[in-house]
């Protein structure tokens, strides 16, 4: 099973129009908390002057604040202090998905929970389980489950990312290489039949790959708004997951396509 992280090429970044490019730059900063001009210029295959213009526009719209050589997301510190994740859309769907995913976890299991709003909804419904071992890179999930008597929570080291309340980087990757778990509940920014699983930036791809390799069964948890959506970088094809837990907003056509590829489809209603 190959999970080699590669950038999405179907838009031909060099020719990407300014508005779609700015949207993807914002997604990058929303994921990482900040970005350097030179890194964005290389990633999007445009000049640093073009990136600066994009950042000026995003700052004028109130999303970011520019600094020398880059920019950072507005107000991530207040969210981090309150343990509030940035993406709070489609929460009703995410709660239903979280409930269904949690129902698949039995007492005494060892599981991995990826960082994200949907995986957080899984975590909140696991507080009644007994003797769980939970490995997570998400600080908020560790706090939710770490106070449950009998539940053992383990976290990797790494660099803290305020927007996702998560730890990332080489230390996190190395940690998961030594882990074995029965189930992984994996988050994504986009899932498409052709592009596979996609994310806003490069930073977490190796970490997610390590999580996938550490689990015997991988459950993708994502609401239907992420279906047929592609973000900036590609983790791998749909072959890296065993099951997909989503909501009833998925079309019949897409449902049949996922099942035709051997993926167990679980619909939260």
C-alpha positions as CSV (number, residue, x, y, z in Angstrom):
1,X,0.0,0.0,0.0
2,X,1.6,3.3,-1.1
3,X,0.9,6.5,0.8
4,X,3.6,8.6,-0.8
5,X,2.6,12.3,-0.2
6,X,2.5,14.2,-3.5
7,X,1.1,17.5,-4.5
8,X,-2.1,17.7,-6.5
9,X,-1.2,18.5,-10.1
10,X,-4.5,18.7,-11.8
11,X,-4.9,22.5,-11.5
12,X,-1.3,23.1,-12.8
13,X,-0.4,25.5,-10.0
14,X,1.7,27.7,-12.3
15,X,-1.5,28.6,-14.1
16,X,-3.9,28.6,-11.1
17,X,-6.1,31.7,-11.2
18,X,-5.6,34.2,-8.4
19,X,-8.8,33.6,-6.6
20,X,-8.5,29.7,-6.4
21,X,-4.8,30.2,-5.4
22,X,-5.7,32.6,-2.6
23,X,-8.3,30.2,-1.4
24,X,-5.7,27.4,-1.2
25,X,-3.2,29.7,0.5
26,X,-5.8,30.5,3.1
27,X,-6.5,26.8,3.6
28,X,-2.7,26.3,4.1
29,X,-2.5,29.1,6.7
30,X,-5.7,27.9,8.5
31,X,-4.1,24.5,8.8
32,X,-0.6,25.6,9.8
33,X,-1.3,28.9,11.6
34,X,1.3,30.7,9.5
35,X,3.3,30.5,6.2
36,X,6.4,31.9,4.7
37,X,6.3,33.7,1.4
38,X,9.2,31.7,-0.1
39,X,7.5,28.4,0.8
40,X,4.2,29.4,-0.8
41,X,6.0,30.7,-3.9
42,X,7.7,27.3,-4.4
43,X,4.6,25.3,-3.6
44,X,2.4,27.3,-6.0
45,X,5.0,27.8,-8.6
46,X,4.6,31.6,-8.8
47,X,6.9,34.5,-7.9
48,X,7.3,35.8,-4.4
49,X,5.8,39.1,-5.6
50,X,2.6,37.3,-6.6
51,X,2.4,35.6,-3.2
52,X,2.8,39.0,-1.5
53,X,-0.1,40.4,-3.5
54,X,-2.2,37.4,-2.5
55,X,-1.3,37.9,1.2
56,X,-2.2,41.6,0.9
57,X,-5.6,40.7,-0.4
58,X,-6.2,38.1,2.3
59,X,-5.1,40.6,4.9
60,X,-7.5,43.2,3.5
61,X,-10.3,40.7,3.8
62,X,-9.5,40.2,7.5
63,X,-8.3,36.6,7.4
64,X,-4.6,37.0,8.1
65,X,-2.0,39.5,9.3
66,X,1.2,39.9,7.3
67,X,4.6,40.0,8.8
68,X,8.1,40.2,7.4
69,X,8.6,37.2,5.1
70,X,5.2,35.7,5.6
71,X,1.8,35.9,7.3
72,X,-0.1,34.3,10.2
73,X,-3.8,33.5,10.9
74,X,-5.8,36.0,12.8
75,X,-6.9,35.1,16.4
76,X,-5.5,31.5,16.6
77,X,-4.4,32.2,20.2
78,X,-7.9,32.8,21.5
79,X,-9.2,29.7,19.9
80,X,-6.2,27.6,21.3
81,X,-6.8,29.0,24.8
82,X,-10.4,27.9,24.6
83,X,-9.5,24.6,22.9
84,X,-11.7,25.5,20.0
85,X,-10.9,24.2,16.5
86,X,-11.0,26.5,13.5
87,X,-13.4,24.5,11.3
88,X,-16.8,24.5,12.9
89,X,-19.0,24.0,9.8
90,X,-21.5,21.1,9.3
91,X,-21.3,20.2,13.0
92,X,-24.6,18.4,13.0
93,X,-23.3,16.0,10.4
94,X,-20.0,15.7,12.2
95,X,-21.8,14.8,15.5
96,X,-23.7,12.0,13.8
97,X,-20.5,10.7,12.2
98,X,-18.8,10.8,15.5
99,X,-21.5,8.8,17.2
100,X,-21.5,6.1,14.5
101,X,-17.7,5.9,14.6
102,X,-17.6,5.7,18.4
103,X,-20.1,2.8,18.3
104,X,-17.5,0.7,16.5
105,X,-15.1,1.0,19.5
106,X,-15.3,-1.6,22.2
107,X,-14.0,-1.6,25.8
108,X,-10.3,-2.4,26.0
109,X,-9.3,-1.5,22.5
110,X,-6.3,0.4,21.3
111,X,-7.1,3.1,18.8
112,X,-5.6,6.1,17.1
113,X,-7.5,9.4,16.7
114,X,-6.3,11.9,14.2
115,X,-6.7,15.6,14.9
116,X,-9.8,17.4,13.6
117,X,-13.4,18.5,14.4
118,X,-14.9,15.2,13.3
119,X,-12.5,13.0,15.2
120,X,-13.1,15.2,18.2
121,X,-16.8,14.3,17.9
122,X,-15.7,10.6,18.0
123,X,-13.7,11.3,21.2
124,X,-16.5,13.0,23.1
125,X,-18.6,9.8,22.6
126,X,-15.9,7.5,23.9
127,X,-16.0,8.8,27.5
128,X,-18.2,5.9,28.6
129,X,-15.8,3.2,27.3
130,X,-13.7,1.2,29.7
131,X,-9.9,0.5,29.5
132,X,-9.3,2.2,26.2
133,X,-5.8,3.0,25.0
134,X,-5.9,6.1,22.8
135,X,-3.0,7.4,20.8
136,X,-3.6,10.9,19.4
137,X,-1.7,14.0,18.2
138,X,-4.6,16.2,19.2
139,X,-4.3,18.1,22.5
140,X,-8.1,18.7,22.8
141,X,-8.8,15.0,22.4
142,X,-6.1,14.1,24.9
143,X,-7.8,16.4,27.4
144,X,-11.3,15.0,26.7
145,X,-10.3,11.4,27.2
146,X,-7.3,11.8,29.5
147,X,-9.6,12.5,32.5
148,X,-11.6,9.3,32.0
149,X,-10.8,6.8,34.7
150,X,-9.1,3.7,33.2
151,X,-8.4,5.3,29.8
152,X,-4.8,5.6,28.9
153,X,-3.9,8.4,26.5
154,X,-0.6,8.7,24.7
155,X,0.7,11.6,22.7
156,X,3.7,12.0,20.4
157,X,6.2,14.9,20.7
158,X,6.5,17.5,18.0
159,X,5.6,21.0,17.0
160,X,2.3,22.4,18.3
161,X,-0.1,23.8,15.7
162,X,-2.7,26.2,17.2
163,X,-5.4,26.0,14.5
164,X,-5.7,22.2,14.7
165,X,-4.6,21.9,18.4
166,X,-2.3,19.2,17.3
167,X,1.3,18.1,17.3
168,X,3.2,17.5,14.1
169,X,6.7,17.1,12.7
170,X,9.4,14.5,12.6
171,X,9.2,13.5,16.3
172,X,5.5,12.8,15.8
173,X,6.2,10.7,12.7
174,X,8.9,8.7,14.5
175,X,6.6,8.0,17.5
176,X,3.8,6.5,15.4
177,X,6.3,4.2,13.6
178,X,6.6,2.3,16.9
179,X,2.9,2.0,17.5
180,X,0.4,-0.7,16.7
181,X,-3.4,-0.1,17.0
182,X,-6.5,-1.9,16.0
183,X,-8.3,1.1,14.5
184,X,-7.4,4.5,13.1
185,X,-10.0,7.2,12.7
186,X,-8.5,9.5,10.1
187,X,-9.5,13.0,9.1
188,X,-9.2,14.6,5.7
189,X,-9.8,17.9,3.9
190,X,-11.0,16.3,0.7
191,X,-11.9,12.9,-0.6
192,X,-12.3,12.2,-4.3
193,X,-12.5,9.0,-6.4
194,X,-9.6,10.1,-8.6
195,X,-7.5,12.4,-6.3
196,X,-7.9,10.2,-3.2
197,X,-7.3,11.9,0.2
198,X,-6.1,15.5,0.1
199,X,-4.9,18.1,2.6
200,X,-4.2,21.8,2.7
201,X,-0.4,21.6,3.2
202,X,2.6,19.2,3.2
203,X,3.2,19.3,7.0
204,X,1.1,16.4,8.2
205,X,1.3,14.0,5.3
206,X,4.1,11.9,6.7
207,X,2.4,11.8,10.1
208,X,-0.8,10.6,8.6
209,X,1.1,8.0,6.6
210,X,2.7,6.8,9.8
211,X,-0.7,6.6,11.5
212,X,-2.1,4.5,8.6
213,X,0.8,2.1,8.8
214,X,0.3,1.8,12.6
215,X,-3.3,0.6,12.4
216,X,-4.8,-2.7,11.2
217,X,-8.0,-1.0,10.0
218,X,-8.4,2.6,8.8
219,X,-11.7,4.4,9.0
220,X,-12.0,7.7,7.2
221,X,-14.4,10.1,9.0
222,X,-15.5,13.0,6.8
223,X,-18.8,14.8,6.2
224,X,-20.3,14.7,2.7
225,X,-19.2,18.3,1.9
226,X,-15.7,16.9,1.5
227,X,-16.6,14.4,-1.1
228,X,-15.3,15.2,-4.6
229,X,-13.3,18.0,-3.1
230,X,-9.6,18.3,-3.6
231,X,-7.2,20.3,-1.5
232,X,-3.5,21.1,-2.1
233,X,-1.6,17.9,-1.5
234,X,-2.4,14.2,-1.9
235,X,-1.8,11.6,0.7
236,X,-2.7,8.6,-1.4
237,X,-5.4,6.8,-3.3
238,X,-8.6,5.5,-1.6
239,X,-6.8,2.2,-1.3
240,X,-5.2,3.5,2.0
241,X,-8.6,3.3,3.8
242,X,-10.8,0.3,4.6
243,X,-14.0,2.1,5.5
244,X,-15.6,5.5,5.0
245,X,-17.9,6.9,7.6
246,X,-19.9,9.9,6.3
247,X,-23.5,11.3,6.4
248,X,-26.5,10.8,4.3
249,X,-25.6,13.8,2.1
250,X,-23.6,11.4,-0.1
251,X,-25.1,10.8,-3.5
252,X,-26.2,7.3,-4.6
253,X,-23.7,7.5,-7.4
254,X,-20.8,8.3,-5.2
255,X,-21.9,5.7,-2.7
256,X,-21.8,3.0,-5.3
257,X,-18.4,4.2,-6.6
258,X,-16.8,4.0,-3.1
259,X,-18.3,0.5,-2.6
260,X,-17.2,-0.6,-6.0
261,X,-13.6,0.1,-4.9
262,X,-13.9,-2.3,-2.0
263,X,-14.5,0.4,0.7
264,X,-17.0,-0.3,3.4
265,X,-19.4,2.6,3.4
266,X,-21.1,3.5,6.7
267,X,-23.8,6.2,6.6
268,X,-24.6,8.3,9.7
269,X,-28.3,9.3,9.8
